[in-house]
């Protein structure tokens, strides 16, 4: 009788990291994070600076808030959003360094590159 040795459960072990990267996997969410790295902002500020609809920015900020990456501070009738952890900036700087080191390889990736992302958005929009 042979017994199978238990293999490590990488999904459980790395699930949190995968969820973090999935939460950051949208260019709009990254743009929001980049802007909030400069200091807190209201939805109206983000909308004007990113050139996107208020509903789009609100949905992405809500996602980042649900992920625990962004927090809101009410002041009078307004909400000011900021990053919850300074380590997020370190992560983005490390990502930029990695992208610079790999050149265009990530952008050219058939599964996750910029062309693939455009195709996925077109499919989601029914084009």
C-alpha positions in Angstrom: 0.0 0.0 0.0 1.4 3.3 -1.0 0.5 6.5 0.8 0.5 9.8 -0.9 2.6 12.4 0.8 0.7 15.5 1.5 1.7 18.2 -1.0 1.7 21.8 0.3 -1.5 23.7 -0.3 -0.2 26.6 -2.3 -3.7 28.0 -2.9 -4.2 28.4 0.9 -0.7 29.6 1.5 -0.7 32.2 -1.3 -4.4 33.0 -1.5 -4.0 36.3 0.4 -1.2 37.5 -1.9 -3.2 36.4 -5.0 -6.2 38.4 -3.7 -4.1 41.5 -3.1 -2.6 41.4 -6.6 -6.1 40.7 -8.1 -7.4 43.8 -6.2 -4.6 45.8 -7.8 -4.9 44.2 -11.3 -7.0 47.0 -12.8 -5.3 50.0 -14.4 -8.0 52.4 -12.9 -7.4 51.0 -9.4 -3.7 51.4 -9.9 -4.2 55.0 -11.0 -6.3 55.7 -7.9 -3.6 54.2 -5.7 -0.9 56.2 -7.4 -2.9 59.4 -7.0 -3.6 58.6 -3.3 0.1 58.1 -2.8 0.3 61.9 -3.1 -2.2 62.5 -0.4 -5.9 62.1 0.4 -8.5 63.0 -2.2 -12.3 63.1 -2.6 -14.1 61.1 -5.3 -14.7 64.4 -7.2 -10.9 65.1 -7.1 -10.1 61.6 -8.4 -12.8 61.9 -11.1 -11.4 65.2 -12.4 -7.8 64.0 -12.2 -8.3 60.6 -13.8 -10.9 61.8 -16.4 -13.4 59.1 -15.5 -17.0 58.9 -14.6 -17.9 59.4 -10.9 -19.6 56.0 -10.8 -16.4 54.3 -12.2 -14.1 56.0 -9.7 -16.5 55.2 -6.8 -16.7 51.5 -7.7 -12.9 51.2 -7.9 -12.4 53.1 -4.6 -15.0 50.8 -3.0 -13.1 47.8 -4.2 -9.9 49.2 -2.8 -11.6 50.0 0.5 -13.1 46.5 0.6 -9.6 45.1 0.1 -8.4 47.2 3.1 -6.0 49.3 0.9 -7.9 52.6 1.1 -9.8 54.2 3.9 -12.3 57.1 4.1 -12.2 60.0 6.5 -15.5 62.0 6.8 -15.3 65.7 7.0 -18.6 67.6 7.1 -20.5 66.2 4.1 -17.4 65.0 2.3 -15.3 61.8 2.4 -11.5 62.0 2.0 -9.8 58.8 0.9 -6.2 57.8 1.6 -4.0 54.7 1.5 -4.2 52.6 4.6 -0.7 51.3 4.5 2.6 52.9 3.4 3.9 49.5 2.4 1.6 49.7 -0.6 3.9 52.4 -2.0 6.9 50.1 -1.5 5.0 47.4 -3.4 4.3 49.7 -6.3 8.0 50.9 -6.4 9.1 47.3 -6.5 6.7 46.6 -9.3 8.0 49.5 -11.3 11.6 48.3 -10.8 10.6 44.8 -11.9 8.9 46.1 -15.0 11.9 48.2 -15.8 14.2 45.2 -15.4 12.0 42.9 -17.6 11.5 45.4 -20.3 8.4 44.8 -22.4 8.1 41.0 -21.6 5.2 41.5 -19.2 3.4 43.8 -21.6 3.9 41.2 -24.4 2.6 38.2 -22.3 -0.2 36.5 -24.3 -2.3 35.9 -21.2 -1.8 39.1 -19.1 -0.1 41.6 -21.4 -1.6 44.8 -22.6 -3.1 43.3 -25.8 -4.7 40.5 -23.8 -6.2 43.0 -21.3 -7.7 44.9 -24.2 -9.1 41.7 -25.6 -10.6 40.8 -22.2 -12.2 44.2 -21.9 -13.7 44.0 -25.4 -15.1 40.5 -24.6 -16.6 41.8 -21.3 -18.2 44.7 -23.2 -19.7 42.3 -25.8 -17.6 43.7 -28.7 
